[in-house]
């Protein structure tokens, strides 16, 4: 779980808060957000392709 999020930890660690776990949580949340956005775009693209298919009568 921490392999990709570790990339964002250094950026989040410079936050003004002194709580150490907060940057870790923020980097995990940010990575999950990016993944969800990517999945959403894929789903919209798939939906557009399905809408273009005309049914056979």
Z-matrix of the N, CA and C atoms (Angstrom, degrees):
N
C 1 1.446
C 2 1.534 1 110.39
N 3 1.307 2 117.41 1 -33.34
C 4 1.456 3 120.40 2 -174.52
C 5 1.522 4 113.37 3 -90.39
N 6 1.325 5 119.68 4 -2.06
C 7 1.458 6 120.05 5 -174.40
C 8 1.528 7 112.56 6 -65.83
N 9 1.308 8 118.91 7 -49.34
C 10 1.462 9 121.43 8 -179.67
C 11 1.521 10 110.94 9 -79.53
N 12 1.304 11 116.66 10 -38.83
C 13 1.461 12 120.24 11 -177.49
C 14 1.518 13 112.18 12 -64.93
N 15 1.310 14 117.32 13 -22.24
C 16 1.460 15 121.31 14 178.98
C 17 1.527 16 110.78 15 -60.47
N 18 1.316 17 117.33 16 -27.48
C 19 1.462 18 121.01 17 177.80
C 20 1.523 19 111.66 18 -63.14
N 21 1.319 20 117.19 19 -32.91
C 22 1.459 21 121.24 20 -177.32
C 23 1.531 22 112.38 21 -90.66
N 24 1.329 23 117.20 22 -13.67
C 25 1.456 24 120.03 23 -177.72
C 26 1.518 25 112.58 24 -60.68
N 27 1.326 26 117.62 25 -39.33
C 28 1.460 27 119.10 26 -178.13
C 29 1.522 28 110.58 27 -65.61
N 30 1.305 29 117.44 28 -37.96
C 31 1.465 30 120.26 29 178.88
C 32 1.525 31 110.68 30 -68.64
N 33 1.312 32 116.82 31 -39.34
C 34 1.464 33 120.34 32 -178.66
C 35 1.526 34 112.60 33 -77.11
N 36 1.314 35 117.12 34 -21.52
C 37 1.462 36 118.92 35 -175.98
C 38 1.522 37 112.44 36 -70.52
N 39 1.322 38 117.70 37 -16.55
C 40 1.454 39 120.90 38 178.60
C 41 1.528 40 112.54 39 -86.68
N 42 1.305 41 116.76 40 10.02
C 43 1.467 42 120.56 41 176.94
C 44 1.534 43 109.39 42 -66.65
N 45 1.308 44 116.18 43 160.40
C 46 1.466 45 121.15 44 -175.30
C 47 1.525 46 112.70 45 -73.43
N 48 1.315 47 118.06 46 -15.71
C 49 1.464 48 120.49 47 -177.78
C 50 1.528 49 110.84 48 -77.42
N 51 1.304 50 115.66 49 144.15
C 52 1.463 51 119.90 50 -179.48
C 53 1.523 52 112.91 51 -94.50
N 54 1.319 53 118.18 52 1.96
C 55 1.463 54 122.13 53 179.52
C 56 1.525 55 107.93 54 -78.62
N 57 1.305 56 117.48 55 123.22
C 58 1.464 57 121.05 56 -172.59
C 59 1.522 58 114.12 57 -74.53
N 60 1.304 59 118.48 58 -30.84
C 61 1.460 60 120.51 59 -175.71
C 62 1.532 61 111.88 60 -77.26
N 63 1.319 62 116.71 61 -22.74
C 64 1.466 63 120.32 62 -176.35
C 65 1.535 64 113.21 63 -61.03
N 66 1.337 65 120.45 64 -46.08
C 67 1.473 66 118.55 65 177.22
C 68 1.522 67 113.37 66 -62.35
N 69 1.319 68 116.63 67 -31.92
C 70 1.469 69 119.85 68 178.01
C 71 1.523 70 110.06 69 -66.67
N 72 1.336 71 116.51 70 -46.09
C 73 1.461 72 119.71 71 177.29
C 74 1.522 73 111.63 72 -62.20
N 75 1.321 74 116.89 73 -42.01
C 76 1.462 75 120.23 74 -179.25
C 77 1.526 76 111.34 75 -63.90
N 78 1.315 77 117.54 76 -39.26
C 79 1.460 78 119.23 77 179.51
C 80 1.524 79 111.32 78 -69.50
N 81 1.333 80 117.67 79 -35.08
C 82 1.467 81 120.19 80 175.79
C 83 1.524 82 110.20 81 -66.33
N 84 1.319 83 116.56 82 -44.31
C 85 1.465 84 120.89 83 179.18
C 86 1.524 85 110.55 84 -62.60
N 87 1.325 86 117.30 85 -42.34
C 88 1.458 87 120.59 86 -179.87
C 89 1.524 88 111.05 87 -63.37
N 90 1.325 89 117.47 88 -42.33
C 91 1.462 90 119.71 89 178.87
C 92 1.522 91 111.18 90 -65.52
N 93 1.325 92 117.34 91 -40.03
C 94 1.469 93 120.16 92 177.35
C 95 1.526 94 111.08 93 -64.82
N 96 1.330 95 116.52 94 -37.23
C 97 1.459 96 120.93 95 176.97
C 98 1.532 97 110.45 96 -61.94
N 99 1.319 98 116.39 97 -45.49
C 100 1.470 99 119.66 98 178.92
C 101 1.522 100 111.51 99 -62.06
N 102 1.330 101 116.41 100 -40.02
C 103 1.462 102 120.59 101 178.87
C 104 1.525 103 110.93 102 -65.55
N 105 1.326 104 117.25 103 -42.56
C 106 1.464 105 120.63 104 178.55
C 107 1.521 106 111.99 105 -64.38
N 108 1.333 107 117.18 106 -39.67
C 109 1.467 108 120.09 107 177.43
C 110 1.529 109 110.68 108 -62.52
N 111 1.318 110 116.58 109 -41.11
C 112 1.460 111 121.10 110 179.37
C 113 1.528 112 110.73 111 -64.48
N 114 1.326 113 117.11 112 -43.73
C 115 1.461 114 121.27 113 178.07
C 116 1.525 115 111.59 114 -64.75
N 117 1.326 116 116.32 115 -37.70
C 118 1.456 117 120.72 116 178.23
C 119 1.524 118 110.91 117 -64.09
N 120 1.322 119 116.97 118 -42.61
C 121 1.466 120 120.03 119 178.11
C 122 1.520 121 111.15 120 -64.53
N 123 1.333 122 117.03 121 -39.49
C 124 1.463 123 120.27 122 177.81
C 125 1.523 124 110.81 123 -64.28
N 126 1.313 125 116.76 124 -41.13
C 127 1.466 126 120.81 125 179.67
C 128 1.524 127 111.01 126 -65.85
N 129 1.323 128 117.39 127 -41.48
C 130 1.466 129 120.15 128 177.83
C 131 1.515 130 110.84 129 -64.15
N 132 1.319 131 116.91 130 -39.86
C 133 1.462 132 120.76 131 177.95
C 134 1.526 133 110.25 132 -64.18
N 135 1.308 134 116.94 133 -42.69
C 136 1.464 135 121.24 134 178.92
C 137 1.527 136 110.28 135 -64.15
N 138 1.327 137 116.79 136 -39.58
C 139 1.462 138 120.81 137 -179.63
C 140 1.523 139 110.79 138 -66.11
N 141 1.342 140 116.56 139 -39.21
C 142 1.461 141 119.50 140 177.57
C 143 1.524 142 110.98 141 -64.10
N 144 1.305 143 117.61 142 -38.87
C 145 1.461 144 120.99 143 177.91
C 146 1.518 145 110.65 144 -64.55
N 147 1.329 146 116.66 145 -39.85
C 148 1.460 147 119.99 146 179.29
C 149 1.521 148 111.48 147 -68.38
N 150 1.314 149 116.73 148 -33.30
C 151 1.463 150 120.15 149 179.32
C 152 1.526 151 111.60 150 -69.95
N 153 1.337 152 116.76 151 -26.53
C 154 1.459 153 121.21 152 -179.41
C 155 1.523 154 112.35 153 -77.15
N 156 1.315 155 117.07 154 -20.86
C 157 1.465 156 121.03 155 -179.55
C 158 1.524 157 108.80 156 -75.15
N 159 1.322 158 115.27 157 125.48
C 160 1.463 159 120.56 158 179.86
C 161 1.527 160 109.28 159 -91.62
N 162 1.301 161 117.30 160 134.57
C 163 1.469 162 119.60 161 179.07
C 164 1.527 163 111.66 162 -69.63
N 165 1.294 164 115.86 163 147.85
C 166 1.475 165 121.57 164 177.59
C 167 1.517 166 107.34 165 -90.33
N 168 1.320 167 116.65 166 126.58
C 169 1.465 168 121.07 167 -179.58
C 170 1.480 169 111.90 168 -97.27
